[in-house]
């Protein structure tokens, strides 16, 4: 008599589980590239926009943006899912600093999607606007107001 360690039902469930896992890995990118882009959309003939961004592991330095200039960086979420980037924005006497990427606390946060994530921050005289897209070219209608200048 031959001994089988699994019943037909258990074997069917195991095969179904493996097939589902394989299908999920093709439907979901578990570590997409996340790109943060900061755009100086302030009025012409105004003071420059200063941007500094850092995480616990990386200091991305000091960047001065002229009108219509942009600064961006790309990264992968860390294994633990707690990647955290904070940026400071200064425009003359106005400023603001906030989480530009952090789980559950930022408009730009990780979700299980098959495509890369593009997060855009547009600095205007009326405040700071945000757009999250799956493509590198957001429409102006994608932007929404998120933070005032302080």
C-alpha positions in Angstrom: 0.0 0.0 0.0 1.3 3.4 -1.0 1.1 6.2 1.6 0.3 9.7 0.3 1.0 12.5 2.8 -1.7 14.7 1.2 -5.3 14.1 0.4 -6.6 15.0 -3.0 -8.4 18.0 -1.5 -5.3 19.3 0.2 -3.2 18.8 -2.9 -5.8 20.7 -4.9 -5.8 23.6 -2.4 -2.0 23.7 -2.4 -1.9 23.9 -6.2 -4.6 26.6 -6.2 -2.7 28.6 -3.7 0.6 28.4 -5.7 -1.3 29.4 -8.9 -2.9 32.4 -7.1 0.5 33.5 -5.8 2.1 33.4 -9.2 -0.9 35.3 -10.7 -0.6 38.0 -8.0 3.1 38.5 -8.6 2.2 39.3 -12.2 -0.7 41.6 -11.3 1.1 43.5 -8.5 4.6 45.0 -8.3 5.6 44.6 -4.7 8.2 47.3 -4.9 7.5 49.8 -7.6 9.7 52.8 -8.3 8.4 55.9 -6.6 9.3 59.3 -8.1 8.8 62.5 -6.2 8.9 65.7 -8.4 8.8 69.2 -7.0 7.9 72.0 -9.4 8.4 75.8 -8.9 5.1 77.2 -10.3 5.5 80.5 -8.5 5.1 83.8 -10.3 7.8 85.3 -12.5 10.1 87.9 -11.0 9.8 86.4 -7.5 12.3 85.0 -5.1 13.6 81.5 -5.8 12.2 78.4 -4.1 14.5 76.5 -1.8 13.9 72.7 -1.3 15.6 70.3 1.1 14.6 66.7 1.5 15.8 63.9 3.7 15.0 60.5 5.1 16.5 58.7 8.0 19.1 57.2 5.6 19.5 59.9 2.9 20.0 63.6 2.8 19.2 64.8 -0.7 20.7 68.2 -0.2 19.7 71.8 -0.8 18.1 72.7 -4.1 17.2 76.2 -5.4 14.6 76.2 -8.1 13.9 79.0 -10.5 10.4 79.5 -11.9 9.3 76.4 -13.9 12.3 74.4 -12.7 11.9 71.0 -11.1 13.8 68.7 -8.8 13.0 65.0 -8.5 14.3 61.8 -7.0 13.3 58.2 -7.2 13.4 55.4 -4.7 12.0 52.0 -3.7 10.1 51.5 -0.5 12.3 49.7 2.0 11.6 46.1 3.0 9.9 47.1 6.3 7.5 49.5 4.6 8.5 52.5 6.7 10.4 54.6 4.2 9.9 58.2 5.3 10.9 61.4 3.4 10.4 64.9 4.8 10.9 68.0 2.7 11.2 71.7 3.6 10.1 74.4 1.2 11.0 78.1 1.6 9.8 80.9 -0.6 11.0 84.2 0.7 9.3 84.6 4.1 6.9 81.8 3.5 7.7 78.1 4.2 6.2 74.7 4.9 7.6 71.3 5.7 5.8 68.0 5.7 6.0 64.3 4.9 6.2 63.8 1.1 6.3 60.1 1.5 5.2 58.0 4.5 2.8 55.2 5.1 -0.7 56.5 5.7 0.4 60.1 6.5 1.2 61.5 3.1 -0.8 61.9 -0.2 2.1 60.1 -1.8 2.2 56.7 -0.2 2.8 53.1 -1.2 -0.1 51.0 -2.5 0.1 47.7 -4.3 -0.1 48.6 -8.0 1.4 47.1 -11.0 2.9 50.4 -12.2 5.4 52.9 -10.9 4.2 55.7 -8.7 4.7 59.4 -9.7 4.0 62.1 -7.1 4.1 65.7 -8.1 4.3 68.7 -5.8 3.5 72.1 -7.4 4.4 75.2 -5.5 2.2 78.2 -6.3 1.7 81.5 -4.6 -1.7 80.2 -3.5 -0.2 77.2 -1.7 1.1 73.7 -2.4 -0.7 71.3 -4.8 -0.3 67.6 -5.2 -0.9 65.1 -8.0 -0.3 61.3 -8.0 -0.3 59.5 -11.3 0.7 56.3 -13.0 2.4 58.2 -15.8 5.2 60.7 -15.8 3.0 63.5 -17.3 0.2 64.7 -15.1 -2.6 66.8 -16.4 -3.1 70.2 -14.7 -6.6 68.9 -13.6 -4.9 66.1 -11.6 -3.5 68.7 -9.1 -5.4 69.4 -5.8 -4.6 71.9 -3.1 -3.0 70.1 0.0 -1.0 72.7 2.1 -1.0 76.4 2.6 2.2 78.5 3.0 3.0 79.2 6.6 
